[in-house]
């Protein structure tokens, strides 16, 4: 069985580091976009992904990754459930196993992924 995904997108906000008893974890959001034309009009849909990284990778991310950076992420999907105020809630996290920095914030002449 395989649980692996690859994302290429931009960091939505500076990563937040948290110290756990087992080490550090870093959380950040990553935006991926899909563009297409419909009826001659350019359309775009953006998906937001909640990313978590642990240990040495979390340390690297917290030191070097900033809002707007383009990242290549490899990881796995983890579904979570919890209860708040008597209501069952659901979440989807991406557990990052590998990350490559692909550049900083785009400038006015750069396309979304190039």
Residue pairs with C-beta under 8 A, 6 or more apart in sequence:
3 76
3 77
4 74
4 75
4 76
5 74
5 75
5 76
5 77
5 94
6 72
6 73
6 74
7 30
7 32
7 49
7 71
7 72
7 73
7 75
7 94
8 32
8 70
8 71
8 72
8 73
8 102
8 113
9 30
9 31
9 32
9 33
9 49
9 70
9 71
9 73
10 30
10 31
10 68
10 69
10 70
10 71
10 106
11 28
11 29
11 30
11 31
11 65
11 66
11 67
11 68
11 69
11 71
12 28
12 29
12 30
12 31
12 48
12 67
13 28
13 29
13 67
14 28
14 65
14 66
14 67
15 26
15 27
15 28
15 61
15 62
15 65
16 26
16 27
16 28
17 24
17 25
17 26
17 58
17 62
18 24
18 25
18 26
18 27
23 54
23 55
23 58
24 54
24 55
24 58
24 59
24 62
25 52
25 53
25 54
25 58
26 52
26 53
26 54
26 58
26 59
26 61
26 62
27 50
27 51
27 52
28 51
28 61
28 65
29 48
29 49
29 50
29 51
30 48
30 49
30 51
30 71
30 73
30 94
31 46
31 47
31 48
31 49
32 46
32 47
32 49
33 44
33 45
33 46
33 47
33 112
33 113
34 44
34 45
34 47
35 42
35 43
35 44
35 112
36 42
36 43
37 43
49 94
50 91
50 92
50 93
50 94
51 73
51 75
51 93
51 94
51 96
52 93
52 94
52 95
52 96
53 61
53 95
53 96
53 99
54 95
57 96
57 97
57 98
57 99
60 99
61 96
61 99
64 101
65 71
65 99
65 101
66 104
67 105
68 104
68 105
68 106
69 101
69 102
69 103
69 104
69 105
70 101
70 102
70 103
70 104
70 106
70 113
71 99
71 100
71 101
71 102
72 99
72 100
72 102
73 94
73 96
73 98
73 99
74 96
74 97
74 98
74 99
75 94
75 95
75 96
75 97
75 98
76 94
76 95
76 97
77 92
77 93
77 94
77 95
78 92
78 93
78 94
78 95
79 90
79 91
79 92
79 93
80 90
80 91
80 92
80 93
81 88
81 89
81 90
81 91
82 88
82 89
82 91
83 89
106 112
